[in-house]
Amino acid sequence: WFSEGLAVYNQGYIAYTKSELKNELIDTELKYKESLNNFNVIPTNRRSDYSIYYHFIDFTVGKYGEAKLKEFIKLMIKKYNKAYTNYYQVLKNDLLVDFSEYASNVLDMELKY
């Protein structure tokens, strides 16, 4: 999901603006799947999913800066299956904590577990 977020962020592709995304997510849940370190909208909607990923990358860049994001990407290339650990190593924060903050502050949603 993070790679997809980077791809759409890099392309500048925004399926939904933040306000459109908030409206689209009414009556849905944002769920964290621990086994996959992944986040989904329930029920699934690919346009919403990609918008969530895009806006999370935007949130991350706003919080940590592009230099830290680039550092994280370089580490991901070396250790792709360790994304969660890499995130903490580079950004010094837990991915789940940041995603919960993003969900609350950007989407006005509570992350479900």
N, C-alpha and C positions, 0 to 999 in steps of 0.2 A: 504494500500500500504506500509505503514511503517513496519507493521508486516512481510509482505512478504520480504521486503528488509532485515530485521533483520534475517529472516530464511535463505535466500540465502547467506548472509554475514557470518553468523555463520557456515554454511556448507562449505564455501569457494567455492561455485558454481558460476562461472563466465561464463555466456552464451557468452558474448562478452567482450573482453578487451576494454579499453578506445578507442584505435585507431579503432578497429573493429566496435565499437558502433558508433563512429563518421561517419564512412563510411556507416553504416546501416541506419543512420538517415538523410542522404542526401535526399532532397526533401520531408521531413516530417516536421511536426510542433510539438513542445512540448507545450502542453496546460494545463493551470491550471484551474480546475473546482472548483470554490469557494464554491459551495453548498456542495461539498463532501470533501473539503480540499485534493484534489487528483490531480495527474498529469498524463497525458496520452500522448502517441504518436499518432498523427493523420497522416495517418491511423494506426489503432491498430495493434500491433505486439507483442504478449506475450513475445517472447524472448527479444525483445528490452525493453519492459516494465520492466521485471525482472532485466535486466542489468542496466537500469537506477536506479532502486531502490537499487540494490547492490552498485553501484558506489556512490550513494548519501549517503548511510550509511558509506561507506569508507571515503567520503569527510567529513562527520560529525565527525567521529572518528579522522581524521587528524586535523580538526579544533579545536575540544573541548576536545579530549581525551576519552579513554574508561571509565574512572571513571564517567564522566558527562553523557555518553550514558547509563551506568548502572543506574545512578540516574533517568534519564528520563524513562527508562524501568520500574523501580519500581513504579514510579508515574503513568505510563500507566496502570499497573496492577490494581491500585486502582481506576483510573478514565479514563477508556478506551475511552469513547466517548468525552473526552476533550483533545485529542492529540495536537491540535493546541495551546491551552492555556498552556498545560503542557510543550510543547517545549519551549515556551517563559519563563515560570517560571524557568525551570532548566537551559537553555542555554543562557538566557538573550538576545535572538535575535528572530526576527520574522522568522517563518518557510518559508514564501514566499520570504523574503529577502535572506535567505540562499539558497533556491532552485534556485532563479534567479542567484545568484553568482555561484552556481554549474553549472547551464546550460551554463552560459557565459564562465567560466574559464575551465571547464572540457570538455564540449561537444561542445564548440564554437557555441552555439545556443542562440537565444533570446526566452525567455519564453513568450508565448502568453496568453492573458487573455480573 
